[in-house]
Structures are given as structure tokens and as C-alpha cells.
């Protein structure tokens, strides 16, 4: 028991003395820490564009799908009825402009009859006018023929205007019917949830019989093999990040196993909620990553230097000074530093490998 007390007192006394050491030559690496997750390349969520009930499901997690492939079908009875009505309206509008159109045929006959009557009445008026100039007939005959001529002319113009106006209206009706048909087809197609690209199904959210609202997530898809390391880098470190920098990371799934990657893309907009920037990296080793949305911790390598003079980071007094022993006395001197890691600091000037550095007492 007494030995334990003595050992404890010696240890306590040692803690109050400054520990001396010499700077060491080491390889040093400056890194930036980032956290994030692994996602599938081109990962996207498919959303419902119409509300209803799921009546068919064609996928499950892990399935490979093609672009345009139907994933789900939502009940579409009402939309189907609207499409049938739009088809009927379009066919009717199309027929009204065809050679078999009853509307245009009647108007065309009326126009042709008016033209024939006008031609006849104009000849009659001209004849009456010539005879009157020759002293044959009466002025009343000429006036009556002129009245009939003018009436026929107006009827001819009226029938022509009615024909071409109706034809123009029918063109407008056909265009509207075509637009409504396209809209009805689009509405109906919204009940068939499709894949936007070739890829793999990573998650399917809905089952047959479940209700679906507009903009409900239906499934998560992405490329089947390629993976992206999506990282969040603190705003204070983002200026240090460059494309191509090496990334060392480990995942929650694989524990301490280290994977290698490289910075692929830096996004310029900051996420205001956590004051970070999105940075994407790609794996550079050949190990296939079968899982997605696994959490990762990463170190982005900013600088590497070999065989440089270093001291422990805890030895620094403030940011630019260290405590040394010289001629039996301790004093604080300024030093020039380079790369800093969580544990060590590169010393560029102010110390040599023979310098006797004191570790400050830790409070």
C-alpha cells in the first residue's frame, strides 16, 4: 500500500516538471478532415407526378432497369376516360376539316350556288343596261336588274366569308383538340412511373395498394457500379481543396480498412445550415463498393513533405513559439512553421535537431 502511495506521489511530481525532447526528422502530411457518405453515380429520386393508388409494381431493390422502363403503375381510371374523350374530340375536329366534312361541304355548296347566281345576275344586269342604252326597255328594268346584281354580289361575299371563317375556326378547333389530346396523354402517362436512365434500383418506397400523393418519392435509382464519395468540407478549409488531391477514407461498414480516392468536383455554393461545401471524390482503388449511403470519414491530403524537422503540436506556445532549454535555463523563442497536422508541426526555422525543447505543462 505504501509503495502505491509513493509511486503516485512520484508520478504527480513528474507531471509538474517540463519534459525535454529533441525535434525529429519525419515525413509529414497536411490533411483536411471531411465527413460524408457514399452514393451511387447519377443517383436520383423518382417522384410521383399524379395522385392515386399503386396497382402494379415491377421492381425490387437491386434490379437493373433501362431508361423509360415502367417501375410502378398508379390507378388511372379518370385520366383514361379523359383521354378517350380527348381522342373523340380530336377525331371529330379532324373529320370536320377533311374532304368528307359535312359542315364545309354545305358551306362550299352554298358558296358555289351564290357564285353561280351572281354570275347569272351580273350578265342579266349588263344585258339590261346595254338594251337601255339602245333605247330598249325601261329604266325600271335596269334598276331592278342592278338591285338583283348587288344582292347576289353581297350573298356571294357573305357565303365566301362564312366558308373561310368556318374553315379557320375548324383549324383552331383541331389545334385545340390536338393540344387537349396531348395533355390527356401526358396526364395518363404520369400514372406510369418510369426510369429516367439506365441503372439500378437502390430503394423502392411503395407497395401495391398504397396511396400516393403528387411529389411523393417512389424510388431511388443510380448507376449500377460507379460510386461517388460525397463529402462536406468546412468553409474554413475549402480554399485548400483542389481537384485531383488524394483522399484517404474509411467507412462505417468496413471499419478501419483504408480506401483511396481523388477529388473530382468542388461545388461553389455553401450549405448555410452547417457552413460546409460539397466536395465529390471518386475511388481510385479497384475495390468494388456494393453499398450506398454508408457514412465515411475522410482525410484529404493537401501537402506532403519527406524528412522534415518536426515537433509535437502540444509543444507549441501560441502559434509561433516554443519553450527551449539553453545553458541550463528555459526560454521562449519564435519559430517559423510549415505544415501542421493534428499531432505535429513542421519547423522551418528557429530550431535544429539538437535543440532541447520543453513540453509546456498542460493545465
TAGIFEN-V608402 format. One record per run of one state. SS is the DSSP state (helix for helix, strand for strand, loop for the rest). FROM is the first residue (numbers start at 0). TO is the last residue. If there is no record, write none. Layout:
BEGIN
((SS,FROM,TO) (SS,FROM,TO))
END
This chain:
BEGIN
((loop,0,0) (helix,1,14) (loop,15,17) (strand,18,21) (loop,22,22) (strand,23,39) (loop,40,42) (strand,43,46) (loop,47,50) (strand,51,56) (loop,57,62) (strand,63,64) (loop,65,68) (strand,69,73) (loop,74,75) (helix,76,94) (loop,95,100) (helix,101,132) (loop,133,137) (helix,138,188) (loop,189,190) (strand,191,193) (loop,194,197) (strand,198,203) (loop,204,209) (strand,210,211) (loop,212,215) (strand,216,221) (loop,222,225) (strand,226,233) (loop,234,236) (helix,237,239) (loop,240,244) (strand,245,250) (loop,251,257) (strand,258,270) (loop,271,274) (strand,275,282) (loop,283,293) (strand,294,311) (helix,312,314) (strand,315,316) (loop,317,319) (strand,320,325) (loop,326,327) (strand,328,333) (loop,334,334) (strand,335,339) (loop,340,342) (strand,343,348) (loop,349,354) (strand,355,358) (loop,359,362))
END
